[in-house]
């Protein structure tokens, strides 16, 4: 790309698959944010437009217009897998067939067309990390006594904290997600910011470490969580690194989309689990 552009806001954690809004001079460009996950359905492909840098509508700076009329195809080993538009005015696309399973080591091409403009990108599904485990498989949240007055016993929150660990590879980047898998989850009655009721998935920012602290007070529900430790692909690592720059530098974030902006990348995960209970 010959034109510098600036991501003015990252909507949610980048590892949460949030969408960066690109503010650019001139005419709008298509932005692709396409994520493939080994062993999981293909439903996290989104296309939006950039926002003109001279817009007078401050709200539009934070919400990129979705593209709902694109043609999007995944290609693996010369076999083409057309994606269809997801429900609603979201800009998301998904694969509804039965013949596509994303595997480690797969090489995928993404091909798209938006109003006669061709888009393309390539990614390789990484090898999943190993050794995912919880230091403690159970997190305990104490019951608070109301009206106990000053000088009473302080609740013990030590059992509400643990670590998720994995085997680290040099130069690799990881992120962790926790999915509540209860059929009818009960909400945590005391929670710090970060535990958002109604969302079953909690996502942590990327890290180059081999462990991550988990606090039950930052989770929205009691019950069992499936814990995923995702190895991040090289494209995602480069995008994350450029988005951490000082915005005053106005450096161009990484993109691997030919004909547009954004990123097409893939992830693979090792899994473990943890259960949150009330004491």
C-alpha positions as CSV (number, residue, x, y, z in Angstrom):
1,X,0.0,0.0,0.0
2,X,1.3,3.5,-0.8
3,X,-1.1,5.4,1.4
4,X,-0.6,5.6,5.1
5,X,-3.6,4.8,7.3
6,X,-4.2,4.9,11.0
7,X,-6.3,2.6,13.1
8,X,-8.0,5.1,15.5
9,X,-9.8,2.5,17.6
10,X,-9.6,-1.2,18.3
11,X,-13.1,-2.4,19.2
12,X,-12.6,-4.8,22.0
13,X,-9.5,-6.9,22.5
14,X,-7.8,-7.7,19.3
15,X,-7.6,-11.3,20.4
16,X,-11.3,-11.1,20.9
17,X,-11.6,-10.8,17.2
18,X,-12.6,-7.2,17.5
19,X,-12.6,-5.1,14.4
20,X,-10.1,-2.2,14.0
21,X,-11.6,0.8,12.3
22,X,-9.4,2.2,9.6
23,X,-9.6,6.0,9.0
24,X,-8.1,6.9,5.6
25,X,-8.0,9.8,3.2
26,X,-9.9,9.7,0.0
27,X,-12.4,7.0,-1.2
28,X,-13.3,4.1,1.1
29,X,-11.4,0.8,0.8
30,X,-12.6,-2.7,1.8
31,X,-11.2,-4.0,5.1
32,X,-11.0,-7.8,5.6
33,X,-10.8,-9.4,9.0
34,X,-10.9,-13.2,8.3
35,X,-10.0,-15.7,11.0
36,X,-9.8,-19.5,10.6
37,X,-9.7,-21.8,13.7
38,X,-8.4,-25.4,13.4
39,X,-11.2,-27.8,14.1
40,X,-13.9,-25.2,14.2
41,X,-16.6,-23.9,11.8
42,X,-15.7,-21.1,9.4
43,X,-17.9,-18.2,10.5
44,X,-15.5,-15.4,11.5
45,X,-14.9,-13.7,8.2
46,X,-16.0,-10.0,8.1
47,X,-15.8,-7.3,5.5
48,X,-16.2,-3.6,6.2
49,X,-15.4,-0.2,4.6
50,X,-12.8,2.2,5.8
51,X,-14.0,5.6,7.2
52,X,-13.0,8.8,5.4
53,X,-10.5,10.8,7.5
54,X,-12.4,14.0,6.9
55,X,-15.7,12.7,8.2
56,X,-17.7,15.1,10.3
57,X,-19.7,12.3,11.9
58,X,-17.7,11.2,15.0
59,X,-19.9,8.1,15.5
60,X,-18.8,6.8,12.1
61,X,-15.2,6.9,13.2
62,X,-16.0,4.1,15.7
63,X,-18.4,2.0,13.5
64,X,-17.1,0.8,10.1
65,X,-19.9,0.3,7.6
66,X,-20.3,-3.5,6.9
67,X,-20.1,-4.9,3.4
68,X,-23.0,-7.3,2.8
69,X,-22.8,-7.8,-1.0
70,X,-19.3,-9.3,-1.4
71,X,-18.4,-12.6,-3.1
72,X,-16.1,-14.5,-0.8
73,X,-14.4,-17.9,-1.4
74,X,-11.9,-20.0,0.5
75,X,-9.5,-22.2,-1.6
76,X,-7.6,-25.2,-0.3
77,X,-5.7,-27.6,-2.6
78,X,-7.5,-26.0,-5.6
79,X,-10.9,-26.9,-4.1
80,X,-13.2,-23.8,-3.7
81,X,-15.5,-23.3,-0.7
82,X,-17.9,-20.4,-1.3
83,X,-19.0,-18.5,1.8
84,X,-22.5,-17.0,2.3
85,X,-23.6,-13.9,4.1
86,X,-24.4,-14.4,7.7
87,X,-27.8,-13.3,9.1
88,X,-28.3,-9.6,9.7
89,X,-26.5,-6.4,8.5
90,X,-23.2,-7.5,10.0
91,X,-20.7,-7.9,7.1
92,X,-20.0,-11.5,8.3
93,X,-19.7,-14.5,6.0
94,X,-19.6,-18.2,6.8
95,X,-19.4,-21.6,5.2
96,X,-22.6,-23.6,5.5
97,X,-21.5,-26.9,3.8
98,X,-20.1,-30.0,5.3
99,X,-16.9,-30.5,3.3
100,X,-14.6,-28.0,5.0
101,X,-12.6,-28.9,8.1
102,X,-9.8,-26.5,9.0
103,X,-6.6,-28.5,9.9
104,X,-3.2,-27.7,11.1
105,X,-0.8,-27.1,8.3
106,X,-3.5,-26.3,5.7
107,X,-2.7,-23.6,3.2
108,X,-5.7,-21.4,2.4
109,X,-6.3,-18.7,-0.1
110,X,-9.1,-16.1,0.4
111,X,-10.6,-14.7,-2.8
112,X,-13.1,-11.9,-2.8
113,X,-14.9,-9.4,-5.0
114,X,-16.5,-6.1,-3.8
115,X,-18.1,-3.9,-6.4
116,X,-15.8,-5.2,-9.1
117,X,-12.7,-4.9,-6.9
118,X,-10.7,-8.1,-6.4
119,X,-9.3,-9.1,-3.0
120,X,-7.0,-11.9,-2.2
121,X,-4.8,-13.3,0.7
122,X,-3.0,-16.4,1.8
123,X,-2.5,-18.0,5.3
124,X,-1.2,-21.2,6.8
125,X,-2.9,-22.8,9.8
126,X,-0.3,-23.1,12.5
127,X,0.5,-26.1,14.7
128,X,-1.4,-26.0,17.9
129,X,0.5,-25.5,21.2
130,X,1.0,-28.3,23.7
131,X,0.9,-28.7,27.4
132,X,-2.2,-26.6,28.2
133,X,-3.1,-27.1,31.8
134,X,-4.6,-25.3,34.8
135,X,-2.6,-25.0,38.0
136,X,-5.9,-25.5,39.8
137,X,-8.9,-27.1,38.0
138,X,-11.4,-25.4,40.4
139,X,-11.8,-21.8,41.3
140,X,-13.8,-20.9,44.4
141,X,-15.6,-17.6,45.0
142,X,-16.4,-17.0,48.7
143,X,-19.9,-16.1,49.8
144,X,-20.0,-12.5,51.2
145,X,-21.8,-11.9,54.4
146,X,-23.8,-8.6,54.3
147,X,-24.0,-6.5,57.5
148,X,-21.1,-8.2,59.3
149,X,-19.8,-4.8,60.3
150,X,-16.1,-3.6,60.6
151,X,-13.7,-5.9,62.2
152,X,-15.3,-9.1,60.9
153,X,-13.5,-11.8,59.0
154,X,-12.4,-10.8,55.6
155,X,-13.4,-13.1,52.7
156,X,-10.7,-15.3,51.4
157,X,-10.3,-14.8,47.6
158,X,-7.1,-16.9,47.3
159,X,-9.1,-19.8,45.8
160,X,-10.5,-17.6,43.1
161,X,-7.2,-17.3,41.3
162,X,-5.1,-19.6,39.3
163,X,-2.8,-19.9,36.2
164,X,-3.3,-21.4,32.8
165,X,0.1,-22.7,31.5
166,X,1.3,-24.1,28.2
167,X,4.6,-25.1,26.6
168,X,6.1,-22.1,24.9
169,X,7.9,-22.0,21.6
170,X,10.5,-19.4,20.9
171,X,9.1,-16.4,19.0
172,X,5.5,-17.6,19.2
173,X,2.5,-15.5,20.4
174,X,-0.5,-16.9,22.1
175,X,-3.9,-15.8,23.4
176,X,-6.4,-17.5,25.7
177,X,-10.2,-17.8,25.6
178,X,-12.5,-19.3,28.2
179,X,-16.0,-20.5,27.1
180,X,-18.7,-21.3,29.6
181,X,-20.2,-24.6,28.5
182,X,-23.1,-24.9,31.0
183,X,-26.6,-25.3,29.5
184,X,-28.1,-22.8,32.0
185,X,-25.2,-20.9,33.6
186,X,-25.8,-19.0,36.8
187,X,-24.3,-15.5,36.9
188,X,-21.4,-14.7,39.3
189,X,-23.0,-12.4,41.9
190,X,-19.8,-10.5,42.6
191,X,-17.6,-9.7,39.7
192,X,-14.9,-7.2,38.8
193,X,-15.1,-5.4,35.4
194,X,-14.3,-7.8,32.7
195,X,-16.9,-10.3,33.7
196,X,-19.7,-9.2,31.3
197,X,-23.0,-11.0,31.9
198,X,-24.5,-12.4,28.8
199,X,-21.2,-13.2,27.1
200,X,-20.2,-16.8,27.5
201,X,-16.7,-16.2,26.1
202,X,-13.9,-14.3,27.9
203,X,-10.9,-13.4,25.8
204,X,-7.4,-12.3,26.9
205,X,-4.9,-10.2,25.0
206,X,-2.0,-11.9,23.1
207,X,1.1,-12.8,25.1
208,X,4.5,-14.2,24.4
209,X,4.6,-15.8,27.9
210,X,4.0,-19.4,28.9
211,X,1.2,-18.7,31.4
212,X,-1.7,-16.4,32.1
213,X,-3.4,-15.5,35.4
214,X,-7.1,-16.3,35.6
215,X,-9.4,-14.7,38.3
216,X,-12.9,-16.1,38.8
217,X,-14.1,-12.6,39.7
218,X,-13.4,-11.6,36.1
219,X,-15.7,-14.3,34.7
220,X,-19.4,-13.9,34.1
221,X,-20.8,-17.3,35.2
222,X,-20.3,-20.2,37.6
223,X,-19.7,-23.6,36.2
224,X,-17.4,-25.3,33.8
225,X,-15.3,-23.4,31.3
226,X,-13.5,-24.9,28.3
227,X,-10.1,-23.2,28.1
228,X,-8.4,-22.7,24.8
229,X,-4.7,-21.7,24.4
230,X,-4.4,-20.5,20.8
231,X,-1.1,-20.2,18.9
232,X,-1.2,-17.0,16.8
233,X,-0.2,-17.1,13.2
234,X,2.6,-14.8,11.9
235,X,0.2,-12.4,10.2
236,X,-1.8,-11.8,13.4
237,X,1.4,-11.3,15.4
238,X,2.6,-8.7,12.9
239,X,-0.8,-6.9,13.0
240,X,-0.9,-6.9,16.8
241,X,2.7,-5.6,16.9
242,X,1.9,-2.7,14.6
243,X,-1.3,-1.8,16.5
244,X,0.7,-1.4,19.7
245,X,2.7,1.5,18.2
246,X,2.4,5.1,19.3
247,X,-0.4,6.5,17.1
248,X,1.5,9.8,16.8
249,X,3.9,7.9,14.5
250,X,1.1,7.3,12.0
251,X,2.9,4.1,10.9
252,X,0.9,1.8,8.6
253,X,-0.4,-1.3,10.3
254,X,0.4,-4.7,8.8
255,X,-1.9,-6.0,6.1
256,X,-1.7,-9.1,4.0
257,X,-4.8,-8.3,1.9
258,X,-4.1,-7.7,-1.8
259,X,-6.6,-5.2,-3.1
260,X,-7.7,-4.0,0.3
261,X,-6.7,-3.7,3.9
262,X,-6.8,-6.0,7.0
263,X,-5.7,-9.5,7.8
264,X,-6.5,-13.1,6.8
265,X,-5.0,-15.5,9.4
266,X,-5.5,-18.7,11.3
267,X,-5.1,-20.2,14.8
268,X,-4.9,-23.6,16.4
269,X,-5.4,-24.4,20.1
270,X,-4.7,-26.9,22.8
271,X,-7.5,-27.2,25.4
272,X,-8.0,-27.7,29.1
273,X,-10.8,-26.8,31.5
274,X,-11.6,-25.1,34.8
275,X,-14.7,-25.0,37.0
276,X,-15.9,-22.0,39.0
277,X,-17.9,-22.7,42.2
278,X,-19.4,-20.8,45.1
279,X,-18.0,-21.6,48.6
